[in-house]
Amino acid sequence: MARPVIGISTYTEPASWGSWEAVRAALLPERYVEAVRGGGGAVVLLPPLGPGDDAAALVSRLDGLVIAGGADVNPSRYGELPHAATAGWRDDRDVSELALLDAADDLDLPVLGICRGMQVMAVRAGGRLHQHVPDVAGHDRHSPGPGLYGPIEVDPVAGTRVAALLDGGHLTVPCHHHQSVAEHPGFAPAAWCADGILEAMEAPGDRFVVGVQWHPETDTDLRLFAGLVAAAADRQVARA
């Protein structure tokens, strides 16, 4: 069988390279691509859907899906007004990623949500977010500053898929998030920080549907990506 094809959602942002300045581009940090490849998958980048794009038709060509990190989710999607620290949401990404998750559910596709991705998964399920983690945790170590990752200690919940993938024990993970999941209907907690912030969640059952609040793509530990790709390979075989 060919390597499972994993789609990764991307930004559409102004970017500069070579002689081009502030050109709108579909882009993503390369670390996501290398992490999926390192886990055994082939990669397709998914810009926000445009007019006429069919999420179901697109997702049907994939074996797995990663909803990547990025800007805040629009708080109107979970019925709240913006906190003073909530800014820069991208409605095109919100709409697109919600549609991709809908299609993935319909097709039983394995899904890994990373940072914002976990938050989108929770909001789609009818949950809500803590709009500013320092208000809850009492510190800013989850997001120490622009371009920085805070080392956060987390404890996987015994008996979860996340605990099995990460061999259960206490670990330190790289975080960059000022928001977090407050309510997550239909998902089970899968890892916590000692300050009470939920750092991972997963759907019950056999299907791989996992969200993590940290950024595993920036680390050398690729077990979450390997787990996603293994689930995608199983689905690939079953579909064949």
N, C-alpha and C positions, 0 to 999 in steps of 0.2 A: 504494500500500500504506500501511496505517496504520503509525505509529511502532512499532518493535519493543517488545514488552513485556518488561521486565527485572524479575525478582523479586530482592529483597534480603532476606537473613535478618536478623532483629532480635533484640534482647534481650527478656526479660520481667523487669522490675525494678521495685522500688518507686520511684515518682516523685511529684513535687509540682508542682502548677500551680494558679493561681487560689486558690480556697478549699479545694482538695483537698490533703491531706498524706499522703505515703507510701502512695499507692494503687498497687497492682500494675498495670503498664501494659506494653503491647507498644510498644517505642520504639527509635529509632535517631537518631543525629545527622543533622540535615537536610542536612549537606554531602554525604552519600552520595546523597541524592535529587537534589540540584542537580547533582552531578557526572554522574549518569546522564542527566538531562535535558539537560545541557550537551553530552553526547556524542551526543545525538539520540534517546534512548530514552524510553519511557513507563515509569512505575515502579509496581510492586506490592510492598507490604511483607509479609514472610512471618514471622509469629511462630512460635515453636517449635510443632511439630506436637502436636496433642492426641489423646486416645483416639478412634479411628475415622477419623482423618485419613489420607488415602491420598496418599503423596508422589508416586507416579507420576501419579495423576490430576491433582494440582495442577501438577506440573511440565509436564505435557502442554499446559497452557494458556499457557505462557511461551515466549518466544523466546530468552531468555538468563537467566543466574543469577549473582548476586554473593553470595559468602559473606563477610560483613562481619567487621570486627575485634571484639574483645571479650575476655572472660576467658580464663584459661589453659585448655588442654585437660586433662581428667582424665588424669594420667600412667598410670593403670592401663590405659588404652586402647592404650598402647604398651609395656606390661609393666614399668613402673618404679614405684618408690615416690616419693612427693613429695619434692622438694628443699625445703629450709627456706623458700625464697622463692616456692615454688609454692603458690598459694592461690586460693580463690574460684571454682573451676571450676563450670560449670553443666551438669549432666548432661542436662538437657532440651535445651539447645542442641547438645551433642555428638551426641545420638541423632538429633535432627531434621536437623542439617546433614549428617550421614553419610547419612541416608536421602535427602535432597535430591540429594546428589552421586551416589548410586547411580542414582536416577531420571534425572538429567541424563546420566549415562553411557549408560544404556539408550536414551535418546532423542537422543543426539548433540547435546546442547544446549551452546552456548558458555558457558564458565564463567570468571569472574574471582574469585580468592580474595585477600582483602586482610588482611594481618597474621595474626590468628588464622585467617582463612580459608585462607591458604597452609598453615598448620600443620595444620589439619584435613584438607586434601587430602593432605598427606604421611603423616599418621597412618593415614588410610583406606587408603593404598596399601601399608601395612606398614612405614612408616618410623618414625623416632623424633625427639624434639626435644632440643636443648640446653635444659635447664630454667632456666638463668640465664646470660644472655649475658655479663655481666661475668666469669664464671668462665672463659670461652673467649676473649673479646676483650681482657680486662684493663682495661676502662673501662666507664663507664655512659652514654656519649654516645648509644647507641641508644634509651635511655629515661631522659631526664635528670630526670624527676620528674612528679608528678601533674599532668595537664592540659597537659604540655609536650611538644613535638616536637623531637627533636634533628636538626640538619642533618647528614646522613650522605652522604658521597661514594661513589657506586657506579659500577661499570663493567659495562655490558651485555656479554654474550658474543657475539662476532661470529658471524653466521649464524643467530641465534635470532630468533624472532618478536618478542620484547621489544626486541632491538636494532633491528629494522626499524621497529617502532612509534615508538621513541624516537630515531631517526636515529643510532643507534650509539654516540654519544660519551659521555664521562665526564659525569656529572651529579650534582647535589646534591638529595637527596630528604628529606622530613620523616618521621622515624621515631619510633615510640613502642612499643617491644617489648622485654621483658626475656627473652623466649624466642625460639628460632629453630630452623630445620629442620637436623637433623644428618644424617638419612638420608632419601632420597626415591626409593624404587624406582619405576621407570617414568617418572620425570620427568628432564629434562635441566636442568643449571644454566643460568640465563639472565642473572644479574647477581650480582656479588660486591662486597663491601666489602673494602678493602685489609687489614682486620684478620682476614679469613678467614670472616666471616659471610656465608652465602648470603642474598642479598637478593631473588632472583627465581628461579622455576623454571617450566618449561612442559612439556606433554606433546608428544611427537613427532607428526608427521602434520599433516593439514590442519585438524583441528578446533581451535578456539580454546579452550585450557585452560591458563590462566596463573595463577600465584600470585606476588604481590609482598609483601615483608615491610614495605614502607613504606606510608604513607597518602596515596595520590594524590588522594583526595577532599578533602584539606585544602589542596591546591595549586591553582594556576591552570592547570597542564598537564593537560589532559583527554584526552591521546592514548590512554591505555590504555582509557578508557571509550569513546572513539570507535571504537577497534578492536573492543571487545566488541560494541558496537551494530552495527557494520558486519557482523561475523560473524553476529549475530542476524538482521539484515536478509537476508543471503544465505540463511540457513536458512528464513526466513519465505517467501521467494520459491520456494525449492525445494519446500517443503511445500505451497504453494498450487498 
